[in-house]
Amino acid sequence: MADDRDLLPSEQPVRLLDETGSPVAGASLPFPDRDRLLAAYTSLVIGRRVNDQAGALVRQGRLAVYPSSHGQEACQTGAALALAEGDWLFPTYRDTAAVIARGVDPVEVLTLLKGDWHAGYDPYAHRVAPQATPLATQLLHAVGVAHAARLRGEDTVVMALCGDGATSEGDFHEALNFAAVFRAPVVFFVQNNEYAISVPLARQSAAPSLAHKGVGYGMNAERVDGNDTPAVLAVLDRAVAAARTGEGPQLVEAHTYRMQAHTNADDASRYRSKEEVDPWEARDPLLRMEAYLKRKRLLTKARKAEITERAEAVATAMREGVSKDVDPDPAELFAHVFATPTPQLDEQAAFLADELSREGN
């Protein structure tokens, strides 16, 4: 077992690109290869377009709510691309772009946020768990899947996403403690976007960083600039490889920022100033990545146009799919609660059926 000094994350978040998209001198990790960088850029462009289009659908009344990940797309991209096909992703409500990057139909993803169903996609088809709204509950489920895979002798790795607010929950502690004790192959990826709704990080934790919490569990941890796409990919690649080869769970903290409101129901101006937000505009992960690719002559006008067209096709599918009206079946409320319905559930279903029958008459 490594001692505490081996478990400490780097003093500063790992970076491969500066704010201008220039490579950082003396970087601690190698750059991902050309193909992965182009795939990451494509995912960034699509993720940004997904966020913008979802916001428009909320304003049109087509979505009930949308928690935007605008500015956090490097984290979304890295989480999806770092996993192998047989691995699992456990997302939060803010990780729509990551779920789509994993291959899930955007319209099916938005079914939850439209309010039509608990989750609109089959978790097993793409190995993506339903998006979790309660903070940190999905972390326990992720550890369970990882532990089961280890007991079966599989090389599955689970990527468990959460925000800084989730690290204040008891479920976070339970998940990390169990995973560390049983060496479950989980990568806990904390997107520290500085706010848990209106509560700043300084009011949540007195630790030097959230990654430092890994020491208390005997868990390897690292910090990364969450707006630096190549760095996020490199750090997550290393963490996934370590979990897959039996080194136990890994904790990665990405330092990023929630550029927009918590959701459309939130007024972020009530608890943070424009002067605080503005500097993060220059750290935009999409612009940094684009500047680097152009500098390396990897992003031609034709390729950029092709990627933009792909993103527009996704946005069009979202608009058309979400705009279709669905007639809900109230009986579905009871269809998938228990494998065998309980007497109480049968009683509630009968009560609702009676009420609907009276309304119909």
C-alpha positions as CSV (number, residue, x, y, z in Angstrom):
1,M,0.0,0.0,0.0
2,A,1.4,3.4,-1.0
3,D,2.1,5.9,1.8
4,D,0.4,9.3,2.1
5,R,3.1,11.1,0.1
6,D,2.4,8.8,-2.9
7,L,-1.3,9.5,-2.7
8,L,-1.1,13.3,-2.7
9,P,-2.2,15.0,-5.9
10,S,0.0,17.5,-7.7
11,E,0.4,20.9,-6.1
12,Q,-1.1,22.5,-9.2
13,P,-3.7,21.1,-11.6
14,V,-2.1,19.3,-14.6
15,R,-2.1,21.4,-17.7
16,L,-1.0,20.7,-21.3
17,L,-2.4,23.9,-22.9
18,D,-2.4,27.5,-21.6
19,E,-5.3,29.9,-22.1
20,T,-4.1,30.8,-25.6
21,G,-4.0,27.1,-26.7
22,S,-0.2,27.0,-26.6
23,P,1.5,23.9,-25.2
24,V,2.8,24.2,-21.7
25,A,6.5,23.8,-21.2
26,G,7.6,20.9,-19.1
27,A,4.2,19.2,-19.1
28,S,4.0,16.1,-16.9
29,L,2.0,14.0,-19.3
30,P,2.2,13.4,-23.1
31,F,-0.4,14.8,-25.5
32,P,-3.1,12.4,-26.7
33,D,-2.6,11.4,-30.3
34,R,-3.9,13.4,-33.4
35,D,-7.0,11.2,-33.9
36,R,-8.1,11.5,-30.3
37,L,-7.6,15.2,-30.3
38,L,-9.8,15.6,-33.4
39,A,-12.4,13.3,-31.9
40,A,-12.3,15.4,-28.7
41,Y,-12.7,18.6,-30.6
42,T,-15.7,17.2,-32.5
43,S,-17.2,16.2,-29.2
44,L,-16.6,19.7,-27.8
45,V,-18.4,21.3,-30.7
46,I,-21.3,19.0,-30.5
47,G,-21.5,19.4,-26.7
48,R,-21.6,23.2,-27.0
49,R,-24.3,23.0,-29.6
50,V,-26.3,20.6,-27.4
51,N,-26.1,23.0,-24.5
52,D,-27.2,26.0,-26.6
53,Q,-30.0,24.1,-28.3
54,A,-31.3,22.6,-25.0
55,G,-31.4,26.1,-23.6
56,A,-33.5,27.3,-26.5
57,L,-35.9,24.4,-26.0
58,V,-36.4,25.4,-22.4
59,R,-37.2,28.9,-23.4
60,Q,-39.7,27.5,-25.9
61,G,-41.4,25.4,-23.2
62,R,-40.3,22.2,-24.8
63,L,-38.0,21.1,-21.9
64,A,-39.0,21.4,-18.3
65,V,-35.5,22.1,-17.1
66,Y,-31.9,22.0,-18.4
67,P,-28.7,22.1,-16.3
68,S,-26.2,23.5,-18.8
69,S,-22.6,22.3,-18.9
70,H,-21.5,25.3,-21.0
71,G,-17.8,25.8,-20.3
72,Q,-17.4,22.3,-18.8
73,E,-17.4,20.5,-22.2
74,A,-13.8,19.4,-21.9
75,C,-14.8,17.4,-18.8
76,Q,-17.8,15.9,-20.6
77,T,-15.7,15.0,-23.6
78,G,-12.9,13.5,-21.5
79,A,-15.2,11.3,-19.5
80,A,-16.8,9.8,-22.6
81,L,-13.6,9.3,-24.6
82,A,-11.5,7.8,-21.8
83,L,-13.7,4.8,-21.5
84,A,-13.6,1.6,-23.6
85,E,-16.8,0.2,-25.2
86,G,-17.4,-2.3,-22.3
87,D,-16.9,0.3,-19.5
88,W,-19.7,2.1,-17.7
89,L,-20.5,5.8,-17.3
90,F,-22.6,7.0,-14.3
91,P,-23.6,10.6,-15.1
92,T,-25.3,13.4,-13.1
93,Y,-28.1,15.6,-14.3
94,R,-25.5,18.1,-15.7
95,D,-23.7,15.5,-17.9
96,T,-26.0,15.4,-20.9
97,A,-23.2,16.2,-23.3
98,A,-21.1,13.2,-21.9
99,V,-24.1,10.9,-22.3
100,I,-24.5,11.9,-25.9
101,A,-20.8,11.6,-26.5
102,R,-21.1,8.1,-25.3
103,G,-23.5,7.4,-28.2
104,V,-26.9,7.8,-26.7
105,D,-29.6,9.3,-28.9
106,P,-29.9,13.0,-27.8
107,V,-33.7,12.9,-28.0
108,E,-33.8,9.9,-25.6
109,V,-31.4,11.7,-23.3
110,L,-33.7,14.7,-23.1
111,T,-36.8,12.6,-22.3
112,L,-36.0,12.9,-18.6
113,L,-35.5,16.7,-18.7
114,K,-38.7,17.0,-20.7
115,G,-40.6,15.2,-17.9
116,D,-41.9,12.4,-20.1
117,W,-40.1,9.5,-18.4
118,H,-37.6,8.6,-15.7
119,A,-34.9,7.9,-18.3
120,G,-35.5,7.7,-22.0
121,Y,-32.7,5.3,-23.0
122,D,-31.7,1.7,-22.2
123,P,-28.8,1.9,-19.8
124,Y,-27.4,-1.5,-21.0
125,A,-27.3,-0.5,-24.7
126,H,-24.5,2.0,-24.2
127,R,-23.5,1.1,-20.7
128,V,-24.7,4.5,-19.4
129,A,-26.6,4.7,-16.2
130,P,-29.7,7.0,-16.0
131,Q,-28.8,10.6,-15.2
132,A,-29.0,11.1,-11.5
133,T,-30.7,14.2,-10.0
134,P,-30.1,13.5,-6.3
135,L,-26.5,14.4,-5.4
136,A,-24.0,11.5,-5.1
137,T,-26.5,8.6,-5.1
138,Q,-25.2,7.4,-8.4
139,L,-21.7,7.0,-6.9
140,L,-22.8,4.1,-4.7
141,H,-24.4,2.4,-7.7
142,A,-21.3,2.9,-9.7
143,V,-19.2,1.3,-7.0
144,G,-21.6,-1.7,-6.9
145,V,-21.3,-2.2,-10.7
146,A,-17.5,-2.0,-10.5
147,H,-17.2,-4.3,-7.5
148,A,-19.5,-6.9,-9.3
149,A,-17.3,-6.7,-12.4
150,R,-14.2,-7.3,-10.3
151,L,-15.8,-10.3,-8.6
152,R,-16.6,-11.7,-12.1
153,G,-13.1,-11.3,-13.3
154,E,-14.0,-8.6,-15.9
155,D,-11.8,-5.8,-16.9
156,T,-14.6,-3.2,-16.7
157,V,-13.9,0.3,-15.4
158,V,-16.7,2.6,-14.2
159,M,-16.5,6.3,-14.6
160,A,-18.5,8.0,-11.8
161,L,-19.2,11.7,-12.4
162,C,-20.2,14.2,-9.7
163,G,-19.8,17.9,-8.9
164,D,-18.2,19.7,-6.0
165,G,-21.5,19.8,-4.2
166,A,-21.8,16.1,-4.2
167,T,-18.5,15.8,-2.2
168,S,-20.4,17.2,0.8
169,E,-22.8,14.3,0.8
170,G,-22.6,11.2,3.0
171,D,-23.0,9.0,-0.1
172,F,-19.7,10.4,-1.5
173,H,-17.9,9.2,1.6
174,E,-19.5,5.8,1.6
175,A,-18.8,5.3,-2.1
176,L,-15.2,6.2,-1.9
177,N,-14.6,4.3,1.3
178,F,-16.1,1.1,0.0
179,A,-14.4,1.4,-3.3
180,A,-11.0,1.9,-1.7
181,V,-11.4,-1.0,0.8
182,F,-12.5,-3.4,-1.9
183,R,-10.3,-1.9,-4.6
184,A,-13.2,-1.5,-7.0
185,P,-12.2,-0.3,-10.5
186,V,-13.9,3.1,-10.3
187,V,-12.7,6.5,-11.5
188,F,-14.4,9.2,-9.4
189,F,-14.4,12.3,-11.6
190,V,-15.3,15.4,-9.7
191,Q,-16.2,18.4,-11.9
192,N,-15.4,21.2,-9.5
193,N,-17.2,24.1,-11.1
194,E,-16.9,26.3,-8.0
195,Y,-20.6,26.3,-7.0
196,A,-23.2,23.9,-5.5
197,I,-26.1,26.0,-6.8
198,S,-25.4,29.2,-4.9
199,V,-22.9,27.8,-2.3
200,P,-19.3,28.5,-3.3
201,L,-16.6,25.9,-2.8
202,A,-15.1,27.8,0.1
203,R,-18.3,27.2,2.1
204,Q,-18.2,23.5,1.3
205,S,-14.7,22.3,2.1
206,A,-11.6,23.5,4.0
207,A,-9.4,20.9,2.3
208,P,-6.5,22.2,0.1
209,S,-8.4,20.7,-2.9
210,L,-11.1,18.2,-3.3
211,A,-8.5,15.8,-4.7
212,H,-6.8,15.8,-1.3
213,K,-9.8,14.0,0.1
214,G,-8.4,10.8,-1.6
215,V,-5.6,10.6,1.0
216,G,-8.1,9.8,3.7
217,Y,-9.4,6.8,1.8
218,G,-6.0,5.5,0.7
219,M,-6.9,6.4,-2.9
220,N,-4.7,7.8,-5.7
221,A,-5.8,11.3,-6.6
222,E,-5.0,13.9,-9.2
223,R,-6.0,17.5,-10.1
224,V,-6.4,18.7,-13.7
225,D,-7.3,21.9,-15.5
226,G,-10.9,21.0,-16.4
227,N,-10.9,23.5,-19.3
228,D,-7.8,22.0,-20.9
229,T,-9.1,19.2,-23.1
230,P,-5.8,17.4,-23.8
231,A,-4.9,17.4,-20.1
232,V,-8.3,16.1,-19.1
233,L,-8.0,13.3,-21.6
234,A,-4.4,12.5,-20.5
235,V,-5.2,12.4,-16.8
236,L,-8.4,10.4,-17.2
237,D,-6.6,7.9,-19.6
238,R,-4.0,7.3,-16.9
239,A,-6.7,7.0,-14.2
240,V,-8.8,4.5,-16.2
241,A,-5.7,2.4,-17.0
242,A,-4.7,2.3,-13.3
243,A,-8.2,1.2,-12.3
244,R,-8.3,-1.4,-15.0
245,T,-4.9,-2.9,-14.1
246,G,-5.8,-3.5,-10.4
247,E,-4.5,-0.3,-8.8
248,G,-7.8,0.3,-7.2
249,P,-10.2,3.3,-7.5
250,Q,-8.9,6.7,-8.6
251,L,-10.0,10.2,-7.7
252,V,-9.7,13.0,-10.3
253,E,-10.7,16.6,-9.6
254,A,-11.2,18.9,-12.6
255,H,-11.0,22.6,-12.0
256,T,-13.6,24.3,-14.2
257,Y,-16.4,26.8,-13.9
258,R,-20.2,26.8,-14.4
259,M,-20.5,29.6,-16.9
260,Q,-24.3,29.7,-16.9
261,A,-27.0,29.4,-14.2
262,H,-27.4,26.2,-12.2
263,T,-30.6,25.6,-14.3
264,N,-33.1,27.8,-16.0
265,A,-34.9,28.2,-12.6
266,D,-31.7,29.8,-11.1
267,D,-30.6,33.5,-11.1
268,A,-26.8,33.3,-10.8
269,S,-26.5,37.0,-10.6
270,R,-27.9,36.9,-7.0
271,Y,-24.8,35.2,-5.7
272,R,-21.9,35.9,-8.1
273,S,-20.7,39.0,-10.0
274,K,-20.0,39.5,-13.7
275,E,-16.4,40.4,-12.7
276,E,-16.0,36.8,-11.3
277,V,-17.4,35.2,-14.4
278,D,-15.6,37.2,-17.1
279,P,-12.1,35.8,-16.6
280,W,-13.4,32.3,-17.3
281,E,-14.5,33.4,-20.8
282,A,-10.8,33.4,-21.8
283,R,-10.4,29.9,-20.5
284,D,-13.1,28.5,-22.7
285,P,-12.2,24.9,-23.5
286,L,-13.5,25.0,-27.0
287,L,-11.6,28.1,-28.0
288,R,-8.4,26.8,-26.4
289,M,-8.6,23.5,-28.3
290,E,-9.5,25.1,-31.6
291,A,-6.4,27.4,-31.3
292,Y,-4.1,24.5,-30.6
293,L,-5.4,22.5,-33.5
294,K,-5.1,25.4,-35.9
295,R,-1.6,26.0,-34.7
296,K,-0.7,22.4,-35.4
297,R,-2.5,22.7,-38.8
298,L,-4.9,19.8,-37.8
299,L,-8.1,21.8,-38.2
300,T,-8.7,22.9,-41.8
301,K,-11.6,25.1,-42.9
302,A,-13.2,22.1,-44.5
303,R,-12.8,19.9,-41.5
304,K,-14.2,22.6,-39.2
305,A,-17.2,23.0,-41.5
306,E,-17.8,19.3,-41.5
307,I,-17.8,19.2,-37.7
308,T,-20.1,22.2,-37.4
309,E,-22.5,20.4,-39.8
310,R,-22.5,17.3,-37.6
311,A,-23.3,19.5,-34.6
312,E,-26.1,21.2,-36.4
313,A,-27.5,17.8,-37.4
314,V,-27.6,16.8,-33.7
315,A,-29.3,20.1,-32.8
316,T,-31.9,19.5,-35.6
317,A,-32.7,16.0,-34.3
318,M,-33.1,17.4,-30.8
319,R,-35.5,20.1,-32.0
320,E,-37.6,17.7,-34.0
321,G,-37.6,14.9,-31.5
322,V,-38.3,17.0,-28.4
323,S,-41.0,19.0,-30.2
324,K,-43.1,15.9,-30.8
325,D,-46.0,15.7,-28.3
326,V,-46.3,12.5,-26.3
327,D,-49.6,11.3,-24.7
328,P,-48.5,9.9,-21.3
329,D,-50.0,6.8,-20.0
330,P,-50.7,7.3,-16.2
331,A,-50.5,3.5,-15.6
332,E,-46.8,3.7,-16.5
333,L,-46.2,5.3,-13.1
334,F,-46.6,1.8,-11.5
335,A,-45.1,-0.3,-14.3
336,H,-41.4,-0.5,-13.3
337,V,-41.3,0.3,-9.5
338,F,-41.0,-3.4,-8.4
339,A,-40.6,-6.6,-10.2
340,T,-43.6,-7.9,-8.3
341,P,-46.0,-5.0,-7.3
342,T,-46.6,-4.6,-3.6
343,P,-50.2,-4.5,-2.2
344,Q,-49.7,-0.7,-1.6
345,L,-48.7,-0.1,-5.2
346,D,-51.7,-2.1,-6.5
347,E,-53.9,-0.1,-4.2
348,Q,-52.5,3.2,-5.5
349,A,-52.8,2.0,-9.1
350,A,-56.5,1.1,-8.6
351,F,-57.2,4.4,-6.9
352,L,-55.7,6.3,-9.9
353,A,-57.6,4.1,-12.4
354,D,-60.8,4.9,-10.5
355,E,-60.1,8.6,-10.5
356,L,-59.4,8.6,-14.3
357,S,-62.5,6.6,-14.9
358,R,-64.6,9.2,-13.0
359,E,-63.1,12.0,-15.0
360,G,-63.7,10.1,-18.3
361,N,-67.4,9.7,-17.4
